[in-house]
Amino acid sequence: VEKVNCVIETGITVSEEANSQLEGPLTIQELQTALQGMQGRRAPGIDGLSVEFYKAYWDVLSHDLLDVFNESLASGSMPVSRRRA
């Protein structure tokens, strides 16, 4: 909380253009960058699929994953199948 307050107190703001980009839908590039930054050789997620699976089948899955994440951001709710940690 202290760190958040510190940022707020600085009075630094982002431009309208930057704000629009931050509030806009995710892009394929942003999603791919996030996936590439994830470490492999970990236990699979609740869906039973590993990071390596998503990376290997990125070309097949990317647009559907993008749709799921953007719909979740727009609605403010993740699908039931993705809600567990």
N, C-alpha and C positions, 0 to 999 in steps of 0.2 A: 504494500500500500504506500509506503514511503517513497518508493521509486516512482510510482504513478503520480503521486502528488508533486514530486520534484519536476517531472516532465510538464505537468499542468501549469505549475507556477512559473516556468520559464517563459510562458507566453508565446512559444514558437508555434506557428501554424503552418499548414500546408496550403499550397495554391489550390484554386478551384479545379484546375486540370488534374492535379495529383489526387485531390479528393474524389473526383469522378472516377479515376482509374482504381482507386482503393475500394470504392463502393460498387464498382462494376462487377460483372460476372468474371469468374476465373477463365483463364485461357488455357488452351492445350499446353502451351509452353510453360506456364506457371505450374500446372499439374505435373508435367513431366520433370521439371526441375525439382519439385518436392519429392517425387518418387525416386529420382536419381540420388537425392541426398539421404535417402533412408538406408540404414545398414541392413545387409543381408544376414543370412545364417542365424536368424532369430526364429522364435516360435511363430507359427502362422497365426493370423488374426482369427476373430470369431467365425469368419467365413471358411476357415480351414486353408486359406490360400496364403502363401508366403510372398514376401517382397520380390523374391526371385521370379515367382510366377507372373506377377504383374509386370515386371520388367521384361520377361521373355515374350509375353503376349500383348505388349503395349500397343502394337499396331492394330490389333483386333479389338482391344478393350477401351482404348483411349477415349473415343467419342461417347461411349455409354457411361464411362466413369465421370467424364466431364458433365454430362447431363445430370447424373445423380447428385454430384456435388453442387452444381449451380441451382438445381431445384431445391436442394436442402438449404442453401443460403437464402434463396428467395422466400421460402416458406418458413424458415427459422426452425426447421425440424428435420432430423435425419430419419431415413427409413428405419423401421423397427429392427431390421436385420443388421443395421450398422450402429445401433445405440449402445451396445456393450463394449466395455474396454478390453 
